[in-house]
Amino acid sequence: MKRACGVLLPVSSLPGDYGIGTFSKNAYEFVDFLEKSGQSYWQILPLAPTGYGDSPYQSSSAFAGNANYISLEYLLDNCLLDKGDLKDIYWGEEEKIDYGIMWENREKLLHKAFLNFLEEKYKEKNISVKDTLKEDIGTEDKRVLESGEFSLNDIIDKEKMPYEEDILTVKEFYELKENLSRETKEFCLFQAIKKRNSYKPWYDWEDDLKLRDNSAIEKFKSDEKELILFYEWIQVLFNVEWKKIKKYANDKKIEIIGDMPIYVSLDSCDSWANEKLFLFDENKKPKKVAGCPPDYFSPEGQLWGNPLYDWDYHNSTDYKWWKERFEYNLELYDYIRLDHFRGFDEFYAIDADAKNAIIGTWEKGPGLLMFKAVEKYFKDRFDILPVIAEDMGLLTDSVIEMVKESNFPSMKVLEFAFDSGDKNIYLPHNYDRNCVAYTGTHDNTTLRAWLDEQKGDVKEFIIKYLGAENTAEDNLHLVCIRTLFASVADTVIIPIQDYLGLGESARINTPGTLGENWKWRLNKKSIDDKLIGYMSLLAGMYSRKC
């Protein structure tokens, strides 16, 4: 990676109407903000459908997009919804996502838009737009029209941003639907069955569907063609909208860093449709589940509950599923931050009936074999896979060696730097160039809150290390950021909350807890010229400007 900088902000945390950040105008404006402030990267969290606890790391598919991110404004503008459909819905607080409201309202609205789409109501858009433009266009545009040099359509197209473009036609949808991957189509079937089973997990379905009896599956497909088509429409629309944003960012020399969780949820299409990939018993139940032993984040460890992979089976297929998974994610992102990288060296296995993660065993993973197979598959596209190794947690010699041999950039997190003296690998003077330095990640509290928590010798060490003896307490977070920018790390990524000096209430996730995670949203008014100027100054001063 080049010497550069970027900002961490989940798509869900973007500002805007209708309860959650989406692929709306606000996403494009955030890209504009990144460009103005000298950034090269926008790091986001997984774009997959969220599952248990609203976590994007407990997704129902490794090959599908989250319907919550589809822009309702886009559907309104294309006459697939009208304002009356939205006006009576309470969308929750402006700066906090209410997933209950999302659950109650989003799919209903999308389904109504889908039915209007099939009736081609989007054709009404250009009629109304043209009528309006005939009244509103300026003198020069009227002269051009009268001269015959351009049509009204040319004027409309000239003024359009990507989020204002016409929605795809029914014909285009059917063409794009055929390009959906086998796994994405399987997810659409999975979602339809799940809906018809009152959203129960697949392992609680009737045996014929749970165990994928062929005649039962074919009958369901025949009976529920329109419902399956609805979920396919969502996936096509998701892809179209997101790829417009990605292209817009790339055209401004901003690349997208996206997370790819190592595991999938037990209640996922992947585990339902591909049981051979996992360590299941003869009844399709997990023998062991994933998690992490006790660490900085959690004294009882983290019991994730994800099914574990049967690495022997994956090896026998030359890691075919992983090649497909990387291919899908590299359509979405320019770089993949591979979550829980150490799990490819060794993974923590916990009894499926355990109540916490205190007792477990370390089992051997595939190591670099999987990555070599994937790199070979992509050899015509990349010399080195565009992967960032999330190598947090317990780092054994074998994990450290695997990261080194992979040549993937490692991660350094400043909030972990000050508790064990000057040899701590997260202190900036111990960095090497091939790393990505963060003040914190989505799993950390905000930098401001973390600084407020530090006491005694640790706080004294922080202040001395930063040379901040004469710095006001309220500005310590800015000195931390500047210290990372001055480091040799090729890449620095700062959560937007840390630039803004926000406290604990702006935390994205507290590992091992449920209820208040993944909810925080950015206040649009926080993005102002002062912030842009400061970020641009840092990027330029430390040779990180795009």
C-alpha positions as semicolon CSV with decimal commas, in nm:
position;residue;x (nm);y (nm);z (nm)
1;M;0,000;0,000;0,000
2;K;0,115;0,355;-0,070
3;R;0,193;0,616;0,195
4;A;-0,154;0,754;0,247
5;C;-0,440;0,799;0,490
6;G;-0,808;0,726;0,516
7;V;-1,117;0,731;0,733
8;L;-1,312;0,448;0,894
9;L;-1,689;0,495;0,877
10;P;-1,946;0,216;0,828
11;V;-2,204;0,276;0,556
12;S;-2,472;0,230;0,822
13;S;-2,325;0,529;1,011
14;L;-2,363;0,775;0,725
15;P;-2,603;1,063;0,793
16;G;-2,936;1,089;0,617
17;D;-3,308;1,027;0,641
18;Y;-3,493;0,701;0,693
19;G;-3,311;0,561;0,992
20;I;-2,980;0,426;0,861
21;G;-2,693;0,523;0,634
22;T;-2,756;0,416;0,274
23;F;-2,627;0,441;-0,083
24;S;-2,793;0,781;-0,113
25;K;-2,662;1,129;-0,193
26;N;-2,499;1,132;0,152
27;A;-2,259;0,854;0,050
28;Y;-2,142;1,058;-0,249
29;E;-2,105;1,367;-0,032
30;F;-1,891;1,167;0,210
31;V;-1,666;1,069;-0,081
32;D;-1,643;1,438;-0,175
33;F;-1,542;1,514;0,183
34;L;-1,268;1,250;0,170
35;E;-1,134;1,395;-0,153
36;K;-1,131;1,752;-0,017
37;S;-0,953;1,642;0,301
38;G;-0,672;1,462;0,118
39;Q;-0,775;1,105;0,196
40;S;-0,701;0,799;-0,018
41;Y;-0,913;0,536;0,157
42;W;-1,265;0,489;0,285
43;Q;-1,274;0,189;0,518
44;I;-1,614;0,034;0,583
45;L;-1,751;-0,268;0,768
46;P;-1,901;-0,573;0,590
47;L;-2,183;-0,489;0,348
48;A;-2,352;-0,825;0,405
49;P;-2,698;-0,873;0,559
50;T;-2,675;-0,841;0,935
51;G;-2,780;-1,126;1,158
52;Y;-2,794;-1,199;1,529
53;G;-2,745;-0,883;1,737
54;D;-2,748;-0,672;1,418
55;S;-2,381;-0,758;1,367
56;P;-2,234;-0,746;1,016
57;Y;-1,995;-1,017;1,140
58;Q;-2,287;-1,258;1,193
59;S;-2,424;-1,246;0,841
60;S;-2,677;-1,473;0,676
61;S;-2,462;-1,489;0,363
62;A;-2,103;-1,438;0,252
63;F;-2,230;-1,361;-0,100
64;A;-2,512;-1,110;-0,054
65;G;-2,565;-0,741;0,012
66;N;-2,762;-0,574;0,289
67;A;-3,106;-0,456;0,174
68;N;-3,102;-0,181;0,440
69;Y;-2,842;0,009;0,234
70;I;-3,063;0,049;-0,072
71;S;-3,151;0,416;-0,104
72;L;-3,519;0,490;-0,048
73;E;-3,457;0,834;-0,203
74;Y;-3,352;0,654;-0,522
75;L;-3,679;0,460;-0,524
76;L;-3,876;0,780;-0,458
77;D;-3,698;0,965;-0,738
78;N;-3,777;0,682;-0,979
79;C;-4,149;0,677;-0,892
80;L;-4,135;0,334;-0,728
81;L;-4,238;0,485;-0,395
82;D;-4,415;0,809;-0,314
83;K;-4,370;1,040;-0,018
84;G;-4,692;0,918;0,135
85;D;-4,535;0,574;0,178
86;L;-4,272;0,723;0,409
87;K;-4,423;1,022;0,584
88;D;-4,603;0,842;0,866
89;I;-4,312;0,616;0,962
90;Y;-4,109;0,715;1,267
91;W;-3,749;0,634;1,174
92;G;-3,594;0,678;1,518
93;E;-3,331;0,919;1,648
94;E;-3,118;1,097;1,390
95;E;-2,788;0,974;1,537
96;K;-2,885;0,620;1,639
97;I;-3,010;0,329;1,429
98;D;-3,323;0,153;1,551
99;Y;-3,299;-0,192;1,394
100;G;-3,650;-0,277;1,512
101;I;-3,785;0,002;1,293
102;M;-3,569;-0,121;1,005
103;W;-3,711;-0,470;1,050
104;E;-4,072;-0,350;1,060
105;N;-4,060;-0,113;0,764
106;R;-3,775;-0,156;0,519
107;E;-3,873;-0,484;0,353
108;K;-4,237;-0,377;0,320
109;L;-4,128;-0,061;0,137
110;L;-3,886;-0,249;-0,083
111;H;-4,154;-0,501;-0,173
112;K;-4,395;-0,225;-0,272
113;A;-4,121;-0,067;-0,483
114;F;-4,052;-0,405;-0,644
115;L;-4,416;-0,451;-0,746
116;N;-4,419;-0,099;-0,891
117;F;-4,094;-0,181;-1,070
118;L;-4,250;-0,486;-1,237
119;E;-4,530;-0,255;-1,355
120;E;-4,260;-0,024;-1,500
121;K;-4,377;0,277;-1,301
122;Y;-4,022;0,415;-1,328
123;K;-4,124;0,533;-1,677
124;E;-4,326;0,807;-1,508
125;K;-4,004;0,970;-1,386
126;N;-3,886;1,122;-1,713
127;I;-4,235;1,246;-1,798
128;S;-4,255;1,446;-1,474
129;V;-3,890;1,555;-1,495
130;K;-3,931;1,681;-1,850
131;D;-4,248;1,871;-1,762
132;T;-4,065;2,038;-1,473
133;L;-3,756;2,117;-1,681
134;K;-3,959;2,277;-1,957
135;E;-4,065;2,534;-1,700
136;D;-3,737;2,562;-1,508
137;I;-3,450;2,546;-1,759
138;G;-3,252;2,864;-1,814
139;T;-3,238;3,090;-2,120
140;E;-2,921;2,931;-2,259
141;D;-3,065;2,580;-2,234
142;K;-3,383;2,697;-2,409
143;R;-3,170;2,840;-2,691
144;V;-2,988;2,509;-2,726
145;L;-3,318;2,321;-2,738
146;E;-3,462;2,554;-3,001
147;S;-3,146;2,523;-3,214
148;G;-3,182;2,146;-3,227
149;E;-2,821;2,093;-3,114
150;F;-2,929;1,886;-2,814
151;S;-3,247;1,726;-2,687
152;L;-3,412;1,767;-2,349
153;N;-3,270;1,425;-2,259
154;D;-2,917;1,561;-2,314
155;I;-2,984;1,842;-2,066
156;I;-3,126;1,597;-1,812
157;D;-2,826;1,365;-1,850
158;K;-2,580;1,653;-1,834
159;E;-2,703;1,752;-1,490
160;K;-2,724;1,405;-1,334
161;M;-2,513;1,272;-1,052
162;P;-2,489;0,890;-1,029
163;Y;-2,760;0,878;-0,761
164;E;-2,994;1,074;-0,992
165;E;-2,963;0,837;-1,287
166;D;-3,263;0,639;-1,404
167;I;-3,317;0,308;-1,233
168;L;-3,253;-0,004;-1,439
169;T;-3,536;-0,127;-1,661
170;V;-3,716;-0,459;-1,620
171;K;-3,525;-0,591;-1,922
172;E;-3,192;-0,483;-1,770
173;F;-3,286;-0,639;-1,438
174;Y;-3,352;-0,978;-1,596
175;E;-3,018;-0,957;-1,776
176;L;-2,829;-0,865;-1,458
177;K;-3,016;-1,127;-1,258
178;E;-2,858;-1,394;-1,474
179;N;-2,514;-1,264;-1,374
180;L;-2,577;-1,316;-1,003
181;S;-2,349;-1,582;-0,863
182;R;-2,480;-1,927;-0,777
183;E;-2,429;-1,847;-0,408
184;T;-2,622;-1,519;-0,431
185;K;-2,913;-1,691;-0,605
186;E;-2,904;-1,959;-0,335
187;F;-2,929;-1,681;-0,075
188;C;-3,242;-1,542;-0,244
189;L;-3,402;-1,886;-0,222
190;F;-3,288;-1,912;0,141
191;Q;-3,445;-1,575;0,227
192;A;-3,772;-1,671;0,065
193;I;-3,791;-1,999;0,258
194;K;-3,698;-1,815;0,577
195;K;-3,977;-1,561;0,526
196;R;-4,233;-1,834;0,466
197;N;-4,113;-2,001;0,787
198;S;-4,166;-1,689;1,002
199;Y;-3,792;-1,614;0,994
200;K;-3,705;-1,919;1,203
201;P;-3,341;-2,035;1,169
202;W;-3,295;-2,298;0,899
203;Y;-3,213;-2,568;1,153
204;D;-3,569;-2,531;1,290
205;W;-3,738;-2,577;0,952
206;E;-3,921;-2,894;0,852
207;D;-3,675;-3,169;0,761
208;D;-3,748;-3,167;0,388
209;L;-3,635;-2,804;0,354
210;K;-3,378;-2,814;0,633
211;L;-3,206;-3,112;0,472
212;R;-3,262;-2,977;0,119
213;D;-3,476;-3,254;-0,021
214;N;-3,465;-3,192;-0,395
215;S;-3,837;-3,235;-0,460
216;A;-3,926;-3,002;-0,170
217;I;-3,683;-2,737;-0,294
218;E;-3,815;-2,754;-0,650
219;K;-4,175;-2,732;-0,530
220;F;-4,092;-2,425;-0,321
221;K;-3,921;-2,261;-0,619
222;S;-4,228;-2,325;-0,830
223;D;-4,473;-2,198;-0,566
224;E;-4,275;-1,888;-0,467
225;K;-4,129;-1,758;-0,793
226;E;-4,228;-1,397;-0,727
227;L;-4,090;-1,389;-0,373
228;I;-3,757;-1,533;-0,487
229;L;-3,756;-1,280;-0,772
230;F;-3,806;-1,001;-0,516
231;Y;-3,492;-1,101;-0,328
232;E;-3,301;-1,128;-0,656
233;W;-3,417;-0,775;-0,742
234;I;-3,281;-0,652;-0,408
235;Q;-2,941;-0,807;-0,481
236;V;-2,924;-0,664;-0,832
237;L;-3,025;-0,319;-0,705
238;F;-2,771;-0,342;-0,422
239;N;-2,492;-0,424;-0,669
240;V;-2,589;-0,147;-0,910
241;E;-2,610;0,120;-0,639
242;W;-2,290;0,022;-0,458
243;K;-2,082;-0,010;-0,774
244;K;-2,183;0,342;-0,873
245;I;-2,052;0,469;-0,540
246;K;-1,732;0,267;-0,572
247;K;-1,671;0,399;-0,924
248;Y;-1,739;0,754;-0,806
249;A;-1,482;0,708;-0,528
250;N;-1,226;0,541;-0,754
251;D;-1,262;0,821;-1,010
252;K;-1,161;1,059;-0,731
253;K;-0,862;0,834;-0,646
254;I;-1,025;0,705;-0,329
255;E;-1,015;0,330;-0,273
256;I;-1,253;0,123;-0,064
257;I;-1,124;-0,099;0,217
258;G;-1,389;-0,351;0,319
259;D;-1,402;-0,615;0,590
260;M;-1,435;-0,984;0,515
261;P;-1,522;-1,182;0,829
262;I;-1,345;-1,515;0,856
263;Y;-1,664;-1,694;0,962
264;V;-2,029;-1,708;0,858
265;S;-2,328;-1,736;1,089
266;L;-2,473;-2,073;1,183
267;D;-2,810;-1,943;1,060
268;S;-2,672;-1,859;0,716
269;C;-2,736;-1,969;0,363
270;D;-2,373;-2,083;0,345
271;S;-2,408;-2,336;0,626
272;W;-2,755;-2,448;0,507
273;A;-2,654;-2,499;0,143
274;N;-2,295;-2,617;0,187
275;E;-2,274;-2,832;0,499
276;K;-1,962;-3,009;0,370
277;L;-1,769;-2,686;0,424
278;F;-1,821;-2,707;0,801
279;L;-1,753;-2,933;1,097
280;F;-2,110;-3,063;1,127
281;D;-2,229;-3,395;1,262
282;E;-2,467;-3,631;1,077
283;N;-2,766;-3,423;1,198
284;K;-2,623;-3,104;1,048
285;K;-2,533;-2,966;1,391
286;P;-2,195;-2,805;1,469
287;K;-1,947;-3,018;1,659
288;K;-1,758;-2,709;1,780
289;V;-1,808;-2,336;1,739
290;A;-1,582;-2,035;1,694
291;G;-1,474;-1,767;1,938
292;C;-1,178;-1,609;2,112
293;P;-1,021;-1,686;2,449
294;P;-1,025;-1,422;2,726
295;D;-0,836;-1,108;2,621
296;Y;-0,827;-0,728;2,651
297;F;-1,187;-0,699;2,531
298;S;-1,353;-0,974;2,734
299;P;-1,248;-1,159;3,053
300;E;-1,474;-1,453;2,959
301;G;-1,359;-1,457;2,600
302;Q;-1,590;-1,415;2,304
303;L;-1,833;-1,694;2,220
304;W;-1,917;-1,613;1,859
305;G;-2,103;-1,937;1,791
306;N;-2,009;-1,955;1,422
307;P;-1,966;-2,301;1,271
308;L;-1,602;-2,397;1,215
309;Y;-1,463;-2,494;0,876
310;D;-1,366;-2,845;0,773
311;W;-1,027;-2,741;0,642
312;D;-0,949;-3,091;0,512
313;Y;-1,252;-3,067;0,286
314;H;-1,158;-2,716;0,169
315;N;-0,808;-2,837;0,089
316;S;-0,951;-3,127;-0,115
317;T;-1,135;-2,873;-0,337
318;D;-0,824;-2,652;-0,373
319;Y;-1,014;-2,391;-0,168
320;K;-1,276;-2,336;-0,437
321;W;-1,525;-2,171;-0,200
322;W;-1,261;-1,928;-0,077
323;K;-1,165;-1,833;-0,432
324;E;-1,529;-1,757;-0,502
325;R;-1,558;-1,561;-0,179
326;F;-1,252;-1,347;-0,257
327;E;-1,384;-1,291;-0,609
328;Y;-1,717;-1,167;-0,473
329;N;-1,551;-0,934;-0,220
330;L;-1,301;-0,795;-0,469
331;E;-1,596;-0,679;-0,677
332;L;-1,710;-0,474;-0,377
333;Y;-1,379;-0,348;-0,240
334;D;-1,033;-0,245;-0,357
335;Y;-0,872;-0,390;-0,043
336;I;-1,000;-0,657;0,193
337;R;-0,931;-0,629;0,564
338;L;-0,937;-0,997;0,655
339;D;-1,094;-1,023;0,997
340;H;-0,938;-1,259;1,256
341;F;-0,640;-1,340;1,035
342;R;-0,480;-1,547;1,307
343;G;-0,767;-1,795;1,265
344;F;-0,608;-1,917;0,944
345;D;-0,303;-2,027;1,141
346;E;-0,486;-2,163;1,445
347;F;-0,852;-2,129;1,539
348;Y;-1,013;-2,143;1,881
349;A;-1,268;-2,428;1,906
350;I;-1,533;-2,421;2,180
351;D;-1,783;-2,690;2,272
352;A;-2,113;-2,616;2,095
353;D;-2,302;-2,623;2,427
354;A;-2,063;-2,392;2,615
355;K;-2,198;-2,077;2,785
356;N;-1,876;-1,877;2,743
357;A;-1,538;-1,903;2,572
358;I;-1,316;-1,961;2,876
359;I;-1,260;-2,328;2,791
360;G;-1,156;-2,413;2,436
361;T;-0,874;-2,562;2,231
362;W;-0,652;-2,422;1,959
363;E;-0,679;-2,622;1,635
364;K;-0,459;-2,599;1,327
365;G;-0,587;-2,396;1,031
366;P;-0,475;-2,403;0,667
367;G;-0,195;-2,150;0,712
368;L;-0,064;-2,001;0,389
369;L;-0,187;-2,294;0,177
370;M;-0,525;-2,131;0,130
371;F;-0,376;-1,792;0,043
372;K;-0,135;-1,945;-0,208
373;A;-0,426;-2,119;-0,380
374;V;-0,622;-1,792;-0,392
375;E;-0,319;-1,591;-0,511
376;K;-0,262;-1,842;-0,791
377;Y;-0,626;-1,802;-0,894
378;F;-0,582;-1,423;-0,914
379;K;-0,228;-1,426;-1,055
380;D;-0,330;-1,234;-1,368
381;R;-0,489;-0,956;-1,160
382;F;-0,259;-0,913;-0,859
383;D;0,105;-0,976;-0,774
384;I;0,002;-0,977;-0,408
385;L;-0,358;-1,012;-0,294
386;P;-0,493;-0,672;-0,180
387;V;-0,542;-0,793;0,177
388;I;-0,484;-0,631;0,516
389;A;-0,420;-0,887;0,788
390;E;-0,624;-0,815;1,100
391;D;-0,367;-0,974;1,330
392;M;-0,504;-0,858;1,664
393;G;-0,533;-1,074;1,973
394;L;-0,300;-1,350;2,086
395;L;0,000;-1,346;1,852
396;T;0,203;-1,666;1,863
397;D;0,531;-1,710;1,679
398;S;0,354;-1,905;1,406
399;V;0,097;-1,627;1,352
400;I;0,370;-1,365;1,333
401;E;0,560;-1,579;1,083
402;M;0,248;-1,634;0,870
403;V;0,181;-1,259;0,852
404;K;0,544;-1,195;0,759
405;E;0,552;-1,464;0,488
406;S;0,222;-1,348;0,340
407;N;0,363;-0,998;0,287
408;F;0,018;-0,860;0,372
409;P;0,018;-0,534;0,571
410;S;-0,042;-0,597;0,940
411;M;-0,244;-0,378;1,177
412;K;-0,124;-0,151;1,457
413;V;-0,374;-0,004;1,703
414;L;-0,259;0,287;1,918
415;E;-0,505;0,213;2,199
416;F;-0,314;-0,111;2,267
417;A;0,025;0,061;2,282
418;F;0,081;0,191;2,633
419;D;0,042;-0,094;2,879
420;S;0,373;-0,283;2,852
421;G;0,668;-0,050;2,808
422;D;0,875;0,067;2,516
423;K;0,889;-0,274;2,340
424;N;0,513;-0,281;2,281
425;I;0,465;-0,352;1,909
426;Y;0,179;-0,100;1,887
427;L;0,397;0,197;1,987
428;P;0,464;0,401;1,672
429;H;0,845;0,385;1,701
430;N;0,819;0,005;1,662
431;Y;0,622;0,013;1,336
432;D;0,758;-0,096;1,002
433;R;0,634;0,048;0,674
434;N;0,418;-0,247;0,571
435;C;0,137;-0,187;0,817
436;V;-0,189;0,001;0,860
437;A;-0,197;0,214;1,176
438;Y;-0,523;0,292;1,355
439;T;-0,609;0,493;1,663
440;G;-0,877;0,227;1,718
441;T;-1,112;0,000;1,525
442;H;-1,488;-0,056;1,539
443;D;-1,426;-0,286;1,838
444;N;-1,249;-0,015;2,041
445;T;-1,403;0,267;2,233
446;T;-1,338;0,608;2,080
447;L;-0,994;0,762;2,126
448;R;-1,134;1,041;2,341
449;A;-1,314;0,795;2,572
450;W;-1,004;0,573;2,592
451;L;-0,783;0,867;2,690
452;D;-1,033;0,966;2,959
453;E;-1,018;0,612;3,102
454;Q;-0,638;0,607;3,142
455;K;-0,499;0,679;3,489
456;G;-0,176;0,687;3,686
457;D;0,146;0,558;3,531
458;V;-0,018;0,464;3,202
459;K;-0,161;0,814;3,152
460;E;0,174;0,967;3,245
461;F;0,350;0,743;2,992
462;I;0,102;0,842;2,720
463;I;0,157;1,213;2,782
464;K;0,535;1,182;2,791
465;Y;0,547;0,960;2,483
466;L;0,337;1,208;2,288
467;G;0,539;1,505;2,415
468;A;0,208;1,648;2,532
469;E;0,302;1,780;2,874
470;N;0,171;2,125;2,779
471;T;-0,127;2,005;2,578
472;A;-0,480;2,060;2,705
473;E;-0,661;1,738;2,795
474;D;-0,928;1,815;2,534
475;N;-0,665;1,811;2,258
476;L;-0,476;1,491;2,346
477;H;-0,666;1,294;2,082
478;L;-0,533;1,528;1,813
479;V;-0,175;1,468;1,927
480;C;-0,237;1,093;1,906
481;I;-0,357;1,129;1,548
482;R;-0,061;1,347;1,452
483;T;0,177;1,091;1,603
484;L;0,035;0,818;1,378
485;F;0,058;1,043;1,073
486;A;0,426;1,105;1,149
487;S;0,503;0,732;1,179
488;V;0,663;0,517;0,909
489;A;0,340;0,318;0,862
490;D;0,248;0,328;0,494
491;T;-0,119;0,372;0,576
492;V;-0,303;0,547;0,858
493;I;-0,678;0,498;0,907
494;I;-0,864;0,710;1,162
495;P;-1,226;0,652;1,268
496;I;-1,420;0,971;1,199
497;Q;-1,527;0,981;1,567
498;D;-1,163;1,026;1,667
499;Y;-1,112;1,327;1,441
500;L;-1,422;1,476;1,600
501;G;-1,312;1,399;1,956
502;L;-1,635;1,214;2,035
503;G;-1,685;1,014;2,354
504;E;-1,809;0,669;2,451
505;S;-2,157;0,726;2,305
506;A;-2,004;0,720;1,956
507;R;-1,857;0,372;2,000
508;I;-1,957;0,129;1,725
509;N;-1,925;-0,205;1,905
510;T;-1,840;-0,347;2,247
511;P;-1,736;-0,710;2,190
512;G;-1,918;-0,968;2,398
513;T;-2,226;-0,748;2,450
514;L;-2,566;-0,716;2,285
515;G;-2,825;-0,443;2,252
516;E;-2,641;-0,116;2,193
517;N;-2,394;-0,206;1,919
518;W;-2,378;-0,101;1,551
519;K;-2,615;0,192;1,614
520;W;-2,405;0,508;1,602
521;R;-2,455;0,754;1,314
522;L;-2,259;1,059;1,206
523;N;-2,416;1,402;1,241
524;K;-2,386;1,568;0,902
525;K;-2,316;1,906;1,062
526;S;-1,992;1,765;1,205
527;I;-1,837;1,767;0,858
528;D;-1,733;2,128;0,811
529;D;-1,457;2,333;0,650
530;K;-1,255;2,342;0,972
531;L;-1,239;1,961;0,985
532;I;-1,157;1,940;0,614
533;G;-0,879;2,195;0,659
534;Y;-0,726;2,013;0,955
535;M;-0,735;1,672;0,789
536;S;-0,596;1,811;0,465
537;L;-0,316;1,984;0,656
538;L;-0,212;1,660;0,827
539;A;-0,229;1,462;0,503
540;G;-0,010;1,714;0,323
541;M;0,236;1,775;0,606
542;Y;0,316;1,405;0,642
543;S;0,320;1,315;0,269
544;R;-0,007;1,121;0,285
545;K;-0,221;1,336;0,057
546;C;-0,391;1,166;-0,237
